[in-house]
Amino acid sequence: MKVAVIIPCYNVAEHVEAAVRSVLAQEHVDLEIVAVDDGSTDATRSILERMVGESNGRLRVVAQCQEGASAARNTGLRASTSEYVQFLDADDVLFPQKIATQVALIRTRGPATIVAGSYRNRRPDGSVEDIESSIVDPWQALILGRMGTTSANLWQRAGLESIGGWDESLKSSQDHELAFRLLRSGGNVIFDPSIHTEVLKRLEGSISRQDPLGNWERYIVLRAAIRDHLRTKDASSFASQMDAAEQLLFGAIRIIAHSDRSRAKELFEEYLSPDFRPKAAGGVSAAYSCLYGWVGFDKAEAAVSAMDTLRHMIGKG
């Protein structure tokens, strides 16, 4: 089975060689590798051109004006022909068994629209966190953020083409939004619990740091869309998944309330019904849950804000 590896690249001279070498070292050798240089202004392009000569013709470089990572992924998709596609962010690396392991899962279990891979987050300080994609229900996995991630997954070309590929307008949540459209169109998922991908969590260049409130709003919009789809599909059968989506989007709305309570109130009123009740779990204490039940969201957040201000004043005193 031939697999296309598509690597979108923008000013990643520090990382791209390791990414490409991790592909060249794959145990599964039936690969076509397409690196899309998305208008880089550093040495990224020259590094890629040098590596073309070292790849024995396996690596091709496509250049375009800067359009963003999702546009670069779509460019690479159009430039390749393989039945399955590995998207690899240029600051991530694959362990040698990654593609072979997931191809074996497809051969054993049958075709899948998504092979959702587990992965390792590596932070700049060297600390790591393993994220396992092993939830049996795909909808629950998607809601909880356990549907793998861009570089950890293997994607079926036919499914991607049927939904028009990546949404180039999104600044975050692109991979989960893509997975949502694939599931909504009837796609199926194989979960790969083994960790064969390392994702670098960069301090710079991350949309979550550049636009944290916008990132949370996109998170909310996506989970509300998943909830609404499941409600239309079969509300009784997906009651637990819908509840999980609402609890998570409520938590995200509360995060926005820390910086902009007025905007948080608007989001609450838009995406949650007046009879919504937060569960005492995660970042929601039993005391807050009770307070919310008495006075509602906006007044509960006002009380929390007042208490935080008071604690700060006492601490400074």
N, C-alpha and C positions, 0 to 999 in steps of 0.2 A: 504493500500500500504506500503510495507516494504521498508525502505531506509537504505542504508549503509552509515555510517559516517566513513570516513578514515582520520586519523590524523597522518601526517608525523612528526617525532620528532627528533631533533638533538640538544642536549645541551640546553634544554628549561626548566630546572628545576624551574626557576622563574615563568614560565607562564603556564605550561602544566596542572596543576591541575584545574585552572580556565577554561581552554578550555574544558576539559573533563566534569567538572561539568555543564558547559553550555549545553552540549549535554544531560546529564542525566536529566536536568531540562526541556527538550523539551515537549511541549504539545502533539506532535505526538510521541507516545511511541513505535510504531512498528519499531524498529531500530536494526541494528547490528552495533556495534562499533568496529573498528579495529584501534589500535594505532600501528604504525610502528616505532620502535626505530632504527634510522639510524646510529648506531654505536656511541651513546652518550658516553661521558667520564665523565659527571657530574652525578647528582642524578636523572636524568630523568627516567631511567629504574626502579629504586626502587620506585619512586613515582607512576609510572604506575602500577607496580605489586601490590602496596598497594591498588590502586583504583580498581583493578580487584575484590578484595574481597568486596568492597563497592558498586559494581555495580550490584549485584545479577546476575552475569553471563553475563551481557550485553556487557561488555568490554573484548576484547581479545587483547593480545600484541604479535606482531610479531617482531622478532629481525633480523637485517641484518648488514653486514659491511657497513661503510659509503659509500653511492653511490649518495647522493643528494636527494633533495626533490621530484623531478619528478619521480625518480626511486622508492622512498618510496611510492609515490601515486600509481604507477603501481603495486607494491607489494601488497598494500592494496586492489586494484581493483581485483587482482587475488585471494585474500584470502576471498573475499565477493561474495555474490550471488544476492543481491537485484536489482530490476528493475531500481531504481534511486540511485544516489550517491551524497553524500555531502562530498566534500573535505574541511577539516578544518585545516588551518595552526595552529600550536600549540601555537602561541602567539595571536591568535584571539579568539573571543567569539561570540556565537550565543545568541540572545534574545529568550525567551521561545517560541514565536509564529513562529519562522523562518521557520522551516520545515513544520509545519502544514499549514501555509499560502501558501507556494509554492505547496504543495501537493493539496490543494484546488483549486489553479489555474489550475493545470493539470486536475483535475476531472471536472472542469467547461468548460475548453476550449479545452481539448483533449491533447493527448501526445505531448510533446515538447522535442527536442533534448537538448535544454538549457533553463532553467528558469534563466534569467539574473536579479540578485537582486541588489537593491540599498544598500548602506552601509555607515558606518561612519568611517572616519579615525580619530584615536586618536594619537596625538603626545605626546612625553614624558613630555612636559611642561603642558599637560592637555587640550590644545586647540583641538577643533574638527572641522572637515569639512565633510559635508554630500554630497555624490556623488549619484546622482539619475540616475537610468537606466530606462529611459522612452522615448527614441527616437523610433519612430515607425519603421523606416527602419533599419533592422539588420546590413546591410553593413555600413551605416553611423555611427551607434552606435559603431561598431567594429573599424572603422577608428578613431573616436574621443575618443576612450578609454572609452566608456559608455556601454560596454557589461558586466557590473558587474565586479566581480573579483573572484579569486579562491574560497574564503570562502563564498562569498555572493550568489553564484550560486548553482543550482541543475542541475545535469548532467545525461542524460539518458545512462544507461550502454550499450545498443545496439549500440548507436552512437559511444561511446568511443571505444568499442571493434572493430568496423568496420574500424576505422582509426589507430588502433594500440596503442591507449592510448597516454600518455604524451611523448613528445620528451625529452629524458633524456640528450641530448647533449646541450640543451640551458641553459644559465645562467640567463636569464631574459626574460620577455615577454612571459613566458610559457603559461599562461592562455589565452592570446589573440591569440597566435599562435595555440593553441588547438581549440579555437572557430573558427578561420579561416578555419582550416581543416574540422571542422564539417559543417560549412556553405557551403564550397566548395563542400562537398559530398552530399549536398541537405538537410541538417538539418534545422529545424525551431526553432524559438525563441519565448518565452513568456516573456514579460518585467514585472517585479515586482517592482512597485514604492515605496513600503513600505520599511522602513529601519529596518532590523532585524539582522544585523551583524555589529560588531565593529572590525576594523582592526587596530592593533597597528603598527605605523610607527616607528620602532626602529632606534636609532642612530647607533648601532653596528650590524653587521651581515647582512646589507643590500647590495645587489649587486650594487645598484645605487651609494652607497658610496665607495665600494671597487673598482669598475671598471666603473666610470661614462661615459667615452668615448666609451667603449665597449657596455654599455647599450644603448647609443644613436645610435650606429651603428646597433644594433639589432632592435631597433625601426624603423630605416630607412629601413632596409632590409624587415621587415614585411609589412610596408605600401606600399613599392614598389611592393611586391608580391601580395598584395590585389589589387592594381591599375592594375597590369598586368593581373590578373585573370578577373577583371571586363571588361577590354578592350577586352579580348578574348571572354568573355561571351556575351556582348552586349554594345559596347562603347557608342552608342547614348543614350541608356536608363540609363546608369550609369555615365553620364558625370559629374554630380554634385558631386557624391561620388569620382570619380577619381580626380577631381580638389581639393577636400578637402584633399585627401591623399597626393597630390603633394605639397600643401601649407604647410602641417604639416611636411613632410619629408624635405622640404626646410628649415623650421624653425629649425629642428634638425641639419641639415648640418651647419647652421649658428652658432649654439651652439658649434659644434666641431671646427669651424673656430676660435673661441676665443682662443683655446689651440693649434690647429694644422691646420694652414691655408692650408698647402700642402695637408694634408689628406682630408680636406673639399673639396678642388678643385677636387681631385680624385673622391670623392663620388658624387659631383655635376655632373661631366662628365659621371659617370656611370649610375646615376639614373634619371637625368633630361635632357630634350632635350634643344638645344640652343635657341629655341623659347619660353621657359618657362618664364613667367612673374609673379613675386610675387605680391600679393595684399597688399595694404596698410591697414593692420589689425593686431591686436595682437602685436607682437614684431617688425613688419615691419612698419616703418614710411612712410609717403608720400614722404618725402625728400629722404629716402633710395631707395624707389621704383623708383623714377625718376633717381637717380644716377645709379642704376642698369641698367635701360633702356639705359643710355648713354654709360656706360663703361663695362657692364657685371659683372658677379659674382666676379671673383677674384680681379679685380681692385676696385670694390665697397667695398669688405671686407678689402683690403689694406688701402683704404681711411678711413674706420671706425677705423681700428687699429691705424692708424697714429693720428687720432683725439683723440682717447682714451689715447694714450701716451702723447699727448700734454696737455690734461686736467689734467692728473696725474702730469706732470711736473709743470704746473701752480699751482696746488693745493699744491704741496710740497713747491713751492716757496713762 
